[in-house]
Amino acid sequence: MRRLGQDMNVSPMAVYRYFPNQGALFDGLVEWIWQTALLEKKNSIYNDWQEQIIVIMSHLRETLLKHPNALPLISTHPLVTKSEFMLVENILVKLKENGLVIKPTTVFLINSLTAYTLGFVWAEAIEPEQGGQVNSSLMKDLQNESQLLSNLLASLQDKQFTSEEQFLMGIKALLAGWR
């Protein structure tokens, strides 16, 4: 909190005027990210709930890519504020209007889609600190030795799909499995 005060050129006590502790500050930051990511554009029209979810998860991905340093925080802090839950309720109302049948298991669909999106953005936005670099000669050797690996790795190596296309394939696969 002292460092935040210094970075903002205010007294650390001024930060405590708005946030009683560091946890409240983190909760407020998580709340801001969710609000930014999940606020729907006015006059949005969807053909069905699946299309609406694709747009929501795509917007979440875009927001997280703009704030990759917040990934550890958003990944480890569940929704806890009233405004976060009200935002979720508003989305659920619109999903229901677009045909989603709300069941006790709907929360698992939401959790799965959110976890997939967070994981995808982690892999997309965070560079490995030590190691984790692709060895192109190893990739070629593996492809020469195994037709199965050659087929599997070809689209990655040839960069046949953008990150966004890969993301959307995963979201659509999760939704298809949910039906």
SERO-4910 file (N, C-alpha, C, O; in steps of 0.05 Angstrom, whole numbers):
BEGIN
 pado doro    nc1    nc2    nc3   cac1   cac2   cac3    cc1    cc2    cc3    oc1    oc2    oc3
  Met    A     17    -24      0      0      0      0     18     25      0     11     46    -12
  Arg    A     41     23     14     59     46     14     70     51    -15     71     74    -24
  Arg    A     77     29    -28     87     33    -55     66     44    -74     72     61    -91
  Leu    A     41     35    -71     19     46    -87     16     76    -82     14     92   -101
  Gly    A     17     83    -57     16    112    -50     38    128    -62     34    149    -73
  Gln    A     63    116    -61     86    130    -73     82    133   -104     86    154   -115
  Asp    A     73    111   -117     69    112   -146     48    132   -154     49    143   -176
  Met    A     29    136   -136      7    155   -142     13    183   -131     -3    202   -135
  Asn    A     36    186   -118     44    212   -106     24    221    -85     18    245    -83
  Val    A     15    202    -69     -3    209    -47      7    194    -22     24    175    -24
  Ser    A     -3    201      0      4    188     25     -8    160     25    -30    156     15
  Pro    A      6    140     36     -6    113     38    -32    114     53    -50     98     47
  Met    A    -35    132     71    -60    134     86    -83    143     68   -106    136     73
  Ala    A    -77    157     47    -98    166     28   -109    141     13   -133    141      8
  Val    A    -93    121      8   -102     97     -5   -122     83     14   -143     73      6
  Tyr    A   -115     83     40   -133     69     60   -160     84     63   -179     73     73
  Arg    A   -161    109     54   -186    124     55   -207    110     37   -231    111     42
  Tyr    A   -197     99     15   -215     87     -5   -216     56     -3   -236     44    -10
  Phe    A   -194     44      7   -193     15     10   -183      8     38   -161     17     46
  Pro    A   -199     -6     53   -191    -12     81   -166    -30     83   -152    -29    104
  Asn    A   -161    -45     63   -137    -63     63   -130    -71     35   -144    -64     16
  Gln    A   -108    -85     33    -98    -94      6   -118   -112     -8   -122   -111    -32
  Gly    A   -131   -130      8   -151   -148     -4   -174   -133    -17   -183   -140    -39
  Ala    A   -183   -112     -4   -205    -96    -15   -196    -82    -41   -211    -80    -60
  Leu    A   -171    -73    -42   -160    -61    -66   -159    -82    -89   -167    -75   -111
  Phe    A   -150   -106    -83   -149   -127   -103   -177   -134   -112   -182   -137   -136
  Asp    A   -196   -136    -94   -224   -142   -101   -235   -120   -120   -250   -126   -139
  Gly    A   -228    -95   -114   -237    -73   -130   -225    -74   -158   -238    -68   -178
  Leu    A   -200    -82   -160   -187    -85   -186   -200   -107   -202   -205   -104   -226
  Val    A   -205   -130   -189   -218   -153   -203   -246   -144   -212   -254   -151   -234
  Glu    A   -260   -130   -195   -287   -121   -202   -285   -103   -227   -302   -105   -245
  Trp    A   -266    -84   -228   -263    -66   -251   -258    -82   -276   -269    -76   -297
  Ile    A   -240   -102   -275   -234   -118   -298   -259   -133   -308   -264   -132   -332
  Trp    A   -274   -145   -290   -298   -160   -298   -318   -140   -310   -331   -147   -330
  Gln    A   -321   -117   -298   -340    -98   -309   -332    -89   -337   -349    -87   -355
  Thr    A   -307    -84   -340   -296    -76   -367   -300    -98   -387   -309    -93   -410
  Ala    A   -295   -123   -379   -296   -145   -397   -325   -154   -404   -330   -162   -426
  Leu    A   -343   -151   -385   -369   -163   -389   -391   -143   -395   -414   -151   -400
  Leu    A   -386   -117   -394   -407    -98   -401   -414   -101   -430   -396    -99   -448
  Glu    A   -439   -105   -435   -448   -110   -462   -453    -84   -477   -462    -64   -465
  Lys    A   -447    -84   -502   -452    -60   -519   -482    -57   -522   -496    -77   -525
  Lys    A   -491    -33   -522   -519    -27   -525   -528    -37   -553   -513    -37   -572
  Asn    A   -553    -45   -554   -566    -54   -578   -554    -79   -591   -556    -84   -615
  Ser    A   -540    -95   -574   -529   -120   -585   -551   -140   -589   -568   -144   -572
  Ile    A   -551   -152   -613   -571   -172   -620   -557   -198   -627   -538   -198   -643
  Tyr    A   -567   -220   -615   -555   -246   -620   -576   -265   -630   -600   -262   -624
  Asn    A   -567   -284   -647   -585   -304   -657   -592   -325   -636   -614   -335   -635
  Asp    A   -573   -331   -618   -578   -350   -597   -558   -346   -574   -540   -329   -576
  Trp    A   -561   -361   -553   -544   -357   -529   -516   -365   -534   -497   -353   -522
  Gln    A   -511   -384   -552   -484   -393   -558   -468   -370   -572   -445   -364   -565
  Glu    A   -481   -356   -590   -469   -333   -603   -462   -311   -583   -441   -299   -584
  Gln    A   -481   -307   -564   -477   -287   -544   -453   -294   -526   -437   -277   -519
  Ile    A   -450   -320   -519   -428   -329   -502   -401   -325   -517   -381   -317   -506
  Ile    A   -401   -331   -543   -377   -328   -559   -368   -299   -558   -344   -293   -555
  Val    A   -387   -280   -561   -380   -252   -560   -370   -244   -532   -351   -229   -530
  Ile    A   -383   -254   -511   -375   -247   -484   -347   -258   -478   -330   -243   -468
  Met    A   -341   -282   -485   -315   -294   -480   -293   -281   -497   -271   -278   -488
  Ser    A   -301   -273   -521   -282   -259   -538   -275   -231   -526   -252   -223   -527
  His    A   -295   -218   -516   -290   -192   -503   -273   -195   -478   -256   -179   -472
  Leu    A   -279   -216   -462   -262   -222   -439   -233   -226   -447   -215   -215   -435
  Arg    A   -229   -242   -468   -202   -247   -478   -188   -221   -486   -165   -216   -478
  Glu    A   -202   -204   -501   -191   -178   -509   -183   -161   -486   -162   -148   -485
  Thr    A   -201   -160   -466   -195   -144   -442   -171   -154   -427   -154   -139   -419
  Leu    A   -170   -180   -423   -147   -192   -409   -121   -188   -425   -100   -184   -412
  Leu    A   -122   -189   -451    -97   -184   -467    -88   -155   -463    -64   -150   -466
  Lys    A   -106   -137   -458    -98   -109   -453    -86   -106   -425    -71    -87   -420
  His    A    -91   -124   -407    -82   -123   -379    -70   -149   -370    -79   -161   -351
  Pro    A    -49   -159   -384    -38   -185   -378    -26   -187   -350    -25   -209   -338
  Asn    A    -17   -165   -338     -6   -166   -311    -27   -171   -290    -20   -178   -267
  Ala    A    -52   -168   -297    -74   -174   -279    -82   -203   -279    -99   -211   -263
  Leu    A    -71   -219   -297    -79   -247   -300    -76   -263   -274    -95   -278   -267
  Pro    A    -54   -260   -259    -52   -275   -234    -75   -268   -214    -86   -285   -200
  Leu    A    -81   -242   -213   -102   -233   -195   -129   -243   -203   -144   -253   -187
  Ile    A   -136   -239   -228   -163   -247   -237   -166   -277   -237   -189   -288   -234
  Ser    A   -144   -292   -240   -146   -321   -240   -149   -333   -212   -159   -355   -209
  Thr    A   -142   -318   -192   -142   -328   -165   -163   -315   -147   -166   -323   -123
  His    A   -177   -295   -157   -197   -281   -141   -225   -286   -153   -231   -275   -174
  Pro    A   -241   -301   -139   -269   -305   -149   -286   -280   -146   -278   -261   -134
  Leu    A   -309   -281   -159   -327   -259   -156   -336   -257   -127   -345   -277   -116
  Val    A   -335   -233   -116   -343   -230    -88   -360   -206    -82   -373   -204    -61
  Thr    A   -361   -187   -101   -376   -162    -96   -405   -164   -107   -410   -179   -126
  Lys    A   -422   -148    -96   -450   -147   -105   -451   -139   -134   -467   -151   -149
  Ser    A   -436   -119   -142   -438   -110   -170   -428   -131   -189   -439   -133   -212
  Glu    A   -409   -148   -181   -400   -170   -199   -423   -190   -203   -429   -199   -225
  Phe    A   -437   -197   -181   -459   -216   -183   -483   -204   -198   -497   -218   -212
  Met    A   -487   -178   -195   -509   -165   -210   -502   -165   -240   -520   -168   -257
  Leu    A   -477   -161   -247   -468   -163   -275   -473   -191   -286   -483   -193   -308
  Val    A   -467   -211   -271   -471   -239   -279   -501   -243   -283   -510   -256   -302
  Glu    A   -517   -233   -264   -546   -237   -266   -557   -224   -292   -574   -236   -306
  Asn    A   -548   -200   -298   -556   -186   -323   -549   -203   -347   -565   -205   -366
  Ile    A   -526   -215   -347   -518   -231   -370   -535   -256   -371   -543   -264   -393
  Leu    A   -540   -269   -348   -557   -293   -348   -585   -287   -358   -597   -304   -372
  Val    A   -596   -264   -351   -623   -257   -360   -623   -255   -391   -641   -265   -404
  Lys    A   -602   -243   -402   -601   -241   -432   -596   -268   -445   -606   -274   -466
  Leu    A   -579   -284   -432   -574   -311   -443   -600   -327   -443   -606   -342   -461
  Lys    A   -615   -324   -421   -641   -339   -419   -660   -329   -440   -675   -345   -453
  Glu    A   -660   -303   -445   -677   -292   -467   -669   -303   -494   -686   -305   -512
  Asn    A   -644   -310   -497   -634   -321   -522   -634   -351   -523   -623   -363   -541
  Gly    A   -648   -364   -503   -652   -392   -505   -637   -410   -486   -642   -434   -486
  Leu    A   -619   -399   -470   -605   -416   -451   -624   -425   -428   -637   -408   -416
  Val    A   -625   -450   -424   -641   -460   -401   -622   -461   -377   -603   -476   -377
  Ile    A   -629   -445   -357   -612   -444   -333   -618   -469   -316   -641   -473   -307
  Lys    A   -597   -484   -311   -599   -509   -295   -578   -507   -272   -561   -489   -272
  Pro    A   -580   -524   -253   -559   -524   -232   -531   -528   -243   -511   -519   -231
  Thr    A   -528   -540   -266   -502   -545   -278   -492   -522   -295   -470   -522   -305
  Thr    A   -509   -501   -299   -501   -478   -316   -475   -465   -305   -459   -455   -320
  Val    A   -473   -465   -278   -449   -453   -266   -423   -467   -276   -402   -454   -278
  Phe    A   -425   -493   -281   -401   -508   -291   -394   -500   -320   -371   -499   -327
  Leu    A   -415   -494   -336   -410   -484   -363   -395   -457   -361   -375   -453   -375
  Ile    A   -405   -440   -345   -393   -413   -342   -364   -416   -331   -346   -403   -341
  Asn    A   -360   -432   -311   -333   -437   -300   -315   -448   -321   -291   -440   -323
  Ser    A   -324   -467   -337   -308   -480   -357   -300   -460   -379   -276   -459   -387
  Leu    A   -318   -444   -388   -313   -424   -408   -293   -403   -398   -275   -394   -412
  Thr    A   -297   -394   -373   -280   -374   -361   -252   -386   -357   -232   -372   -363
  Ala    A   -250   -410   -346   -223   -422   -342   -209   -426   -369   -185   -421   -371
  Tyr    A   -223   -435   -389   -211   -438   -416   -201   -411   -426   -178   -409   -435
  Thr    A   -217   -390   -423   -209   -363   -433   -184   -353   -417   -165   -343   -429
  Leu    A   -185   -356   -391   -161   -348   -375   -136   -363   -383   -115   -351   -387
  Gly    A   -139   -389   -386   -116   -406   -393   -106   -399   -421    -81   -398   -425
  Phe    A   -124   -394   -439   -116   -387   -466   -100   -361   -466    -79   -359   -479
  Val    A   -110   -341   -452    -97   -315   -451    -70   -318   -437    -50   -305   -445
  Trp    A    -68   -334   -415    -42   -339   -402    -22   -349   -423      0   -339   -425
  Ala    A    -30   -369   -438    -12   -381   -458     -5   -361   -481     17   -361   -492
  Glu    A    -24   -344   -487    -21   -325   -509     -4   -300   -501     11   -289   -517
  Ala    A     -8   -291   -476      3   -265   -468     28   -266   -451     44   -247   -451
  Ile    A     33   -288   -437     55   -289   -418     78   -306   -431     74   -330   -436
  Glu    A    100   -293   -434    124   -307   -445    137   -323   -422    138   -314   -400
  Pro    A    147   -347   -428    161   -363   -408    186   -348   -400    200   -337   -416
  Glu    A    192   -349   -373    216   -335   -363    241   -352   -368    261   -340   -376
  Gln    A    240   -377   -364    263   -395   -367    255   -418   -385    236   -432   -379
  Gly    A    269   -422   -407    262   -445   -424    236   -440   -439    227   -417   -443
  Gly    A    223   -462   -446    197   -459   -460    198   -449   -488    178   -442   -499
  Gln    A    222   -448   -500    224   -439   -527    223   -462   -547    234   -484   -541
  Val    A    209   -458   -569    206   -479   -589    233   -484   -603    246   -465   -612
  Asn    A    241   -509   -604    265   -517   -618    256   -527   -646    246   -549   -649
  Ser    A    261   -510   -666    251   -517   -693    264   -542   -705    250   -556   -719
  Ser    A    289   -547   -698    301   -571   -709    289   -596   -696    286   -616   -709
  Leu    A    283   -594   -670    270   -617   -657    242   -621   -669    234   -644   -674
  Met    A    228   -600   -674    201   -602   -687    203   -617   -714    187   -634   -720
  Lys    A    223   -609   -730    226   -622   -756    233   -651   -753    223   -668   -767
  Asp    A    252   -657   -734    259   -685   -729    235   -702   -721    231   -724   -731
  Leu    A    219   -691   -703    195   -705   -694    176   -710   -717    164   -732   -719
  Gln    A    172   -690   -733    154   -693   -756    165   -713   -776    149   -728   -789
  Asn    A    191   -715   -780    202   -734   -798    200   -763   -787    197   -782   -803
  Glu    A    201   -766   -761    200   -792   -748    171   -802   -744    167   -827   -743
  Ser    A    152   -785   -743    125   -793   -736    104   -779   -754    102   -754   -753
  Gln    A     90   -794   -770     69   -782   -787     47   -770   -769     36   -749   -776
  Leu    A     41   -783   -747     20   -774   -729     28   -746   -718     12   -728   -719
  Leu    A     53   -743   -708     62   -717   -698     64   -697   -721     58   -673   -717
  Ser    A     72   -706   -744     74   -688   -767     46   -676   -773     44   -652   -778
  Asn    A     26   -693   -773     -1   -683   -779    -11   -664   -757    -23   -644   -762
  Leu    A     -4   -671   -732    -13   -655   -709      0   -627   -709    -13   -607   -704
  Leu    A     26   -627   -714     42   -602   -711     42   -584   -735     50   -561   -734
  Ala    A     33   -595   -758     35   -580   -783     20   -553   -782     31   -532   -790
  Ser    A     -4   -553   -772    -19   -527   -771     -7   -507   -752     -9   -483   -757
  Leu    A      6   -516   -731     19   -498   -713     44   -487   -726     50   -463   -725
  Gln    A     59   -504   -738     84   -496   -750     80   -478   -774     95   -458   -778
  Asp    A     59   -483   -789     53   -467   -813     36   -442   -806     30   -425   -823
  Lys    A     29   -439   -780     13   -417   -770    -12   -413   -787    -18   -391   -797
  Gln    A    -26   -436   -791    -50   -436   -807    -74   -420   -794    -92   -411   -808
  Phe    A    -73   -418   -767    -95   -405   -753    -84   -383   -735    -64   -387   -722
  Thr    A    -98   -360   -735    -90   -339   -716    -97   -347   -688   -112   -366   -684
  Ser    A    -87   -332   -669    -94   -338   -641   -124   -335   -636   -136   -351   -622
  Glu    A   -136   -315   -649   -165   -311   -646   -180   -335   -657   -200   -344   -645
  Glu    A   -172   -345   -681   -185   -368   -693   -183   -392   -675   -202   -408   -672
  Gln    A   -159   -396   -664   -155   -419   -645   -173   -417   -621   -185   -436   -612
  Phe    A   -174   -392   -610   -191   -387   -587   -220   -394   -593   -233   -408   -577
  Leu    A   -230   -384   -615   -258   -388   -623   -264   -418   -628   -286   -427   -621
  Met    A   -244   -433   -639   -248   -462   -643   -253   -475   -616   -270   -492   -613
  Gly    A   -237   -468   -596   -240   -480   -569   -266   -473   -556   -280   -490   -545
  Ile    A   -274   -447   -558   -300   -439   -546   -323   -454   -559   -341   -464   -546
  Lys    A   -322   -456   -586   -344   -469   -600   -344   -499   -594   -366   -511   -593
  Ala    A   -321   -511   -590   -320   -540   -582   -332   -543   -554   -347   -563   -550
  Leu    A   -326   -526   -536   -338   -528   -509   -369   -525   -510   -383   -540   -498
  Leu    A   -378   -506   -526   -407   -502   -528   -420   -525   -543   -442   -533   -535
  Ala    A   -407   -536   -563   -419   -559   -577   -421   -583   -558   -441   -598   -559
  Gly    A   -402   -587   -541   -403   -608   -522   -424   -604   -500   -433   -623   -488
  Trp    A   -431   -579   -496   -451   -573   -476   -480   -580   -484   -497   -586   -468
  Arg    A   -484   -580   -510   -512   -585   -520   -518   -613   -513   -540   -622   -519
***
